[in-house]
Amino acid sequence: MPYVNVKIAKSGATAEQKSKIISGVTQVLVDTLGKDPETILVVIDEVDTDNLGKGGESLTVRRAKGDARP
């Protein structure tokens, strides 16, 4: 059973967007590895931007400065 864990910044991804992520990741495994979609588990973890950092600063701080890139 393939298990895929997707981590994204907690920034208001909609249920529709998350659904597209789940279906898209599932389809990649079906197309690439020939897996049965019923056996694929996709988990999305939303990480608070205070808990993500790059370049020595949290994503919260970077966004406040106008740098939207993770």
C-alpha positions as CSV (number, residue, x, y, z in Angstrom):
1,M,0.0,0.0,0.0
2,P,1.7,3.2,-1.1
3,Y,1.6,6.0,1.5
4,V,2.4,9.5,0.5
5,N,2.7,12.4,3.0
6,V,2.3,15.9,1.6
7,K,3.3,18.8,3.8
8,I,2.1,22.2,2.9
9,A,2.1,25.6,4.7
10,K,-1.1,26.2,6.6
11,S,-2.2,29.1,4.5
12,G,-5.8,28.5,3.7
13,A,-5.7,25.7,1.1
14,T,-9.3,25.0,0.3
15,A,-11.0,21.6,0.5
16,E,-11.2,21.6,-3.3
17,Q,-7.4,22.3,-3.6
18,K,-6.6,19.5,-1.2
19,S,-8.9,17.2,-3.1
20,K,-7.0,18.0,-6.3
21,I,-3.7,17.3,-4.6
22,I,-5.0,13.9,-3.4
23,S,-6.3,12.9,-6.8
24,G,-3.2,14.2,-8.6
25,V,-0.8,12.3,-6.4
26,T,-2.9,9.2,-6.7
27,Q,-2.9,9.5,-10.5
28,V,0.9,9.9,-10.6
29,L,1.3,6.6,-8.7
30,V,-1.2,4.9,-10.9
31,D,0.4,6.1,-14.1
32,T,4.0,5.7,-13.1
33,L,4.0,2.6,-10.9
34,G,0.8,0.9,-12.1
35,K,-0.6,0.9,-8.6
36,D,-4.3,0.3,-7.8
37,P,-5.8,3.6,-6.7
38,E,-7.7,1.8,-3.9
39,T,-4.5,0.9,-2.2
40,I,-3.0,4.4,-2.2
41,L,-3.1,6.5,0.9
42,V,-2.4,10.3,0.6
43,V,-2.1,12.4,3.8
44,I,-1.9,16.2,3.7
45,D,-0.3,17.8,6.8
46,E,-0.8,21.5,7.1
47,V,2.2,23.0,8.9
48,D,1.8,26.3,10.8
49,T,4.0,29.0,9.1
50,D,5.6,29.6,12.5
51,N,7.0,26.1,12.3
52,L,8.5,26.4,8.8
53,G,11.7,28.2,8.3
54,K,14.1,29.1,5.5
55,G,17.2,31.2,5.6
56,G,17.1,31.5,9.4
57,E,13.6,33.0,9.5
58,S,10.1,31.5,9.9
59,L,7.8,31.5,6.9
60,T,5.5,33.9,8.9
61,V,8.3,36.4,9.2
62,R,9.3,36.0,5.5
63,R,5.7,36.5,4.4
64,A,5.4,39.6,6.6
65,K,8.4,41.0,4.8
66,G,6.7,40.4,1.4
67,D,8.6,37.2,0.5
68,A,5.9,34.7,-0.2
69,R,8.3,32.0,-1.3
70,P,8.7,29.1,1.1
